[in-house]
Amino acid sequence: MAVFTERRVMSNPALIPPTGDRRRTALQVDARAEEAYWRSHYLREPYYERGYTFEDYLPAYRTGWEGRMRYHGRSFEQAERELARDYQRNRAGSPLDWRRNRHAARAAWERFDH
């Protein structure tokens, strides 16, 4: 049996032994529940700009919660380049570019930390 020292694991995350179903469950997201949550909370977020609708922020929220699953094990900052590209694909008709909507994506990403 291999010994997984903190130093070895930190230098090579591939050495982390699989955790089975618990890990898979932690990465599942109920998109409908997330959308409902953000629909009822977005107006109270510090990045909210008056005049924009939930639909303007939704692509960023989707990018955040999907990115959290897709880039599991990375920080928001480590995944931000990919998240910005994902946002462009999700953006649809939102008038908010990544720079102005990244805070919403980050909020959705960080919601899984709580």
C-alpha positions as CSV (number, residue, x, y, z in Angstrom):
1,M,0.0,0.0,0.0
2,A,1.4,3.4,-1.0
3,V,2.0,6.0,1.6
4,F,0.5,9.4,0.7
5,T,2.5,12.1,2.4
6,E,1.2,15.6,2.3
7,R,4.2,16.7,0.3
8,R,3.7,14.0,-2.4
9,V,0.0,14.7,-2.7
10,M,0.4,18.5,-2.9
11,S,3.0,18.1,-5.6
12,N,1.0,15.6,-7.5
13,P,-2.8,15.7,-6.9
14,A,-3.2,12.6,-9.1
15,L,-1.9,10.6,-6.1
16,I,-5.0,11.3,-4.0
17,P,-6.8,8.0,-3.7
18,P,-10.3,7.9,-5.1
19,T,-13.0,8.5,-2.5
20,G,-15.8,6.6,-4.2
21,D,-19.4,7.7,-4.3
22,R,-19.0,10.5,-1.7
23,R,-16.8,12.4,-4.1
24,R,-19.2,12.0,-7.0
25,T,-22.2,13.1,-4.8
26,A,-20.3,16.2,-3.7
27,L,-19.9,17.3,-7.4
28,Q,-23.6,16.9,-8.3
29,V,-25.5,20.1,-8.8
30,D,-29.3,20.5,-9.1
31,A,-29.4,23.2,-11.8
32,R,-33.1,24.0,-11.2
33,A,-32.5,24.4,-7.5
34,E,-29.5,26.7,-8.1
35,E,-31.5,28.8,-10.6
36,A,-34.3,29.1,-8.1
37,Y,-31.9,30.1,-5.4
38,W,-30.2,32.8,-7.4
39,R,-33.5,34.1,-8.8
40,S,-34.6,34.8,-5.3
41,H,-31.3,36.2,-4.1
42,Y,-29.6,38.1,-6.9
43,L,-31.1,41.5,-6.0
44,R,-29.3,41.4,-2.6
45,E,-25.9,40.6,-4.0
46,P,-23.3,43.3,-3.7
47,Y,-22.4,43.2,-7.4
48,Y,-26.0,43.6,-8.5
49,E,-26.4,46.7,-10.7
50,R,-29.7,48.3,-10.9
51,G,-31.5,47.9,-14.2
52,Y,-30.2,44.4,-14.9
53,T,-32.5,41.4,-14.7
54,F,-32.0,37.9,-13.4
55,E,-31.6,36.7,-17.0
56,D,-28.6,39.1,-17.4
57,Y,-26.9,37.4,-14.5
58,L,-28.1,33.8,-15.1
59,P,-25.3,32.9,-17.6
60,A,-22.7,33.8,-15.0
61,Y,-24.4,31.8,-12.3
62,R,-24.6,28.8,-14.6
63,T,-20.9,29.3,-15.5
64,G,-20.1,29.3,-11.8
65,W,-22.1,26.2,-10.7
66,E,-21.1,24.2,-13.8
67,G,-17.5,25.3,-13.5
68,R,-17.4,24.2,-9.9
69,M,-18.1,20.6,-11.1
70,R,-16.0,20.8,-14.3
71,Y,-12.9,22.2,-12.6
72,H,-13.2,20.4,-9.3
73,G,-10.1,20.6,-7.2
74,R,-9.1,24.0,-8.6
75,S,-9.7,27.4,-7.2
76,F,-11.8,30.0,-9.0
77,E,-8.6,31.9,-9.8
78,Q,-6.9,28.8,-11.2
79,A,-10.0,28.1,-13.4
80,E,-10.8,31.7,-14.3
81,R,-9.4,31.6,-17.9
82,E,-11.6,28.6,-18.7
83,L,-14.5,30.0,-16.9
84,A,-14.3,33.2,-19.0
85,R,-14.4,31.1,-22.1
86,D,-17.4,29.1,-20.7
87,Y,-19.1,32.3,-19.9
88,Q,-18.9,33.4,-23.5
89,R,-20.6,30.2,-24.6
90,N,-23.3,30.6,-21.9
91,R,-23.7,34.3,-22.3
92,A,-26.6,34.3,-24.7
93,G,-28.0,37.8,-24.8
94,S,-26.6,39.1,-21.5
95,P,-25.4,42.7,-21.9
96,L,-22.9,42.0,-19.1
97,D,-19.4,41.0,-20.2
98,W,-17.2,38.6,-18.2
99,R,-15.5,41.5,-16.4
100,R,-18.8,42.8,-15.1
101,N,-20.4,39.4,-14.5
102,R,-17.5,37.4,-13.1
103,H,-18.6,38.3,-9.5
104,A,-21.9,36.4,-10.1
105,A,-20.0,33.4,-11.4
106,R,-17.7,33.5,-8.4
107,A,-20.7,33.7,-6.0
108,A,-22.3,30.6,-7.6
109,W,-18.9,28.9,-7.5
110,E,-18.4,29.7,-3.8
111,R,-21.9,28.8,-2.8
112,F,-20.6,25.2,-2.7
113,D,-18.0,26.1,0.0
114,H,-20.8,26.8,2.5
